[in-house]
Amino acid sequence: MRRRALIANVFAAFAFIVAVGCGVGGWTVRRGAVTPPPFAIDFGVAQALGRLSTVPVCSYATSCLLDPSGRDTTIYTVWLIQRPTQSEAPVRALRLFSIVIEDGS
């Protein structure tokens, strides 16, 4: 009985540490304090990718021309790319998550 309680407490502590760590890590990345790493991990028929990219917030033909500082938003996205085993099947891309990175200025 004591062993189960100990295992439950260890599991609860681990879950708490993971939750707080992910929350703090996500917050620091979102604020731009930490730059997330670009990566590409190949698993054979699948590949995990993490990349920074920018997307326009508004049309370049409108107000962004008047205020170029607000033109692009930086986003970190993690993708899972599934390559088919047969050449005629399409490649599938699944976005696991995206996070907007705020400009620190």
C-alpha distance (Angstrom), angle and dihedral (degrees) to the residues before:
residue distance angle dihedral
M1 . . .
R2 3.81 . .
R3 3.78 90.6 .
R4 3.82 91.6 56.1
A5 3.78 90.8 49.3
L6 3.80 90.4 50.0
I7 3.81 92.0 49.3
A8 3.82 90.6 47.6
N9 3.81 91.2 50.2
V10 3.80 92.3 48.1
F11 3.80 90.5 48.7
A12 3.83 91.8 48.4
A13 3.81 91.2 49.1
F14 3.81 91.1 48.6
A15 3.83 91.6 48.9
F16 3.81 90.2 49.4
I17 3.82 92.4 49.6
V18 3.82 91.4 48.6
A19 3.81 92.4 48.1
V20 3.80 94.0 48.0
G21 3.81 92.3 42.0
C22 3.80 93.1 51.2
G23 3.79 91.3 45.6
V24 3.79 94.4 50.0
G25 3.81 91.7 41.6
G26 3.80 92.1 50.7
W27 3.79 91.3 47.0
T28 3.84 93.2 51.4
V29 3.81 91.6 47.5
R30 3.80 91.6 47.7
R31 3.81 91.5 50.4
G32 3.82 91.1 50.2
A33 3.81 93.8 -117.2
V34 3.82 90.8 121.2
T35 3.79 124.8 33.0
P36 3.80 111.7 -139.7
P37 3.81 114.2 -128.8
P38 3.78 122.8 -108.9
F39 3.79 109.9 -126.3
A40 3.79 143.4 169.7
I41 3.80 119.3 -163.6
D42 3.80 118.2 -176.3
F43 3.83 118.1 -149.3
G44 3.81 97.4 176.7
V45 3.80 104.2 -103.7
A46 3.80 91.8 21.6
Q47 3.79 135.6 47.7
A48 3.81 130.7 -163.9
L49 3.81 116.0 -147.4
G50 3.79 131.7 -173.6
R51 3.79 117.2 -169.6
L52 3.79 142.3 164.1
S53 3.79 114.9 -132.3
T54 3.77 138.7 165.5
V55 3.77 129.2 -131.3
P56 3.80 128.2 -171.8
V57 3.79 113.9 -104.6
C58 3.79 93.1 -156.1
S59 3.77 139.8 6.4
Y60 3.79 114.7 -69.3
A61 3.79 88.7 -137.5
T62 3.80 93.0 62.4
S63 3.79 136.4 42.3
C64 3.82 95.7 -24.5
L65 3.79 89.1 74.9
L66 3.79 88.3 59.8
D67 3.82 93.6 48.2
P68 3.83 110.6 28.6
S69 3.82 91.8 174.1
G70 3.81 90.7 73.1
R71 3.79 96.1 45.3
D72 3.82 104.9 103.5
T73 3.79 135.3 34.8
T74 3.80 120.4 -152.0
I75 3.80 115.5 -133.8
Y76 3.81 129.9 -175.5
T77 3.79 111.8 -150.5
V78 3.80 132.0 -177.0
W79 3.82 114.7 -153.6
L80 3.79 134.0 -171.1
I81 3.81 110.7 -150.7
Q82 3.81 116.6 -163.9
R83 3.78 115.1 -160.9
P84 3.79 115.1 -158.7
T85 3.78 122.1 -120.6
Q86 3.82 89.3 -136.9
S87 3.79 117.4 62.4
E88 3.82 95.0 -135.7
A89 3.82 94.3 57.0
P90 3.82 117.3 92.9
V91 3.80 124.2 -109.3
R92 3.82 111.5 -110.3
A93 3.79 123.1 -144.9
L94 3.79 120.0 -164.8
R95 3.80 119.0 -171.2
L96 3.81 106.0 -142.1
F97 3.81 95.7 -172.8
S98 3.79 143.9 -28.1
I99 3.77 129.2 -155.6
V100 3.80 126.7 -167.5
I101 3.78 112.8 -131.0
E102 3.77 112.9 -145.6
D103 3.78 120.7 -140.4
G104 3.79 109.9 -110.2
S105 3.82 94.0 -145.7
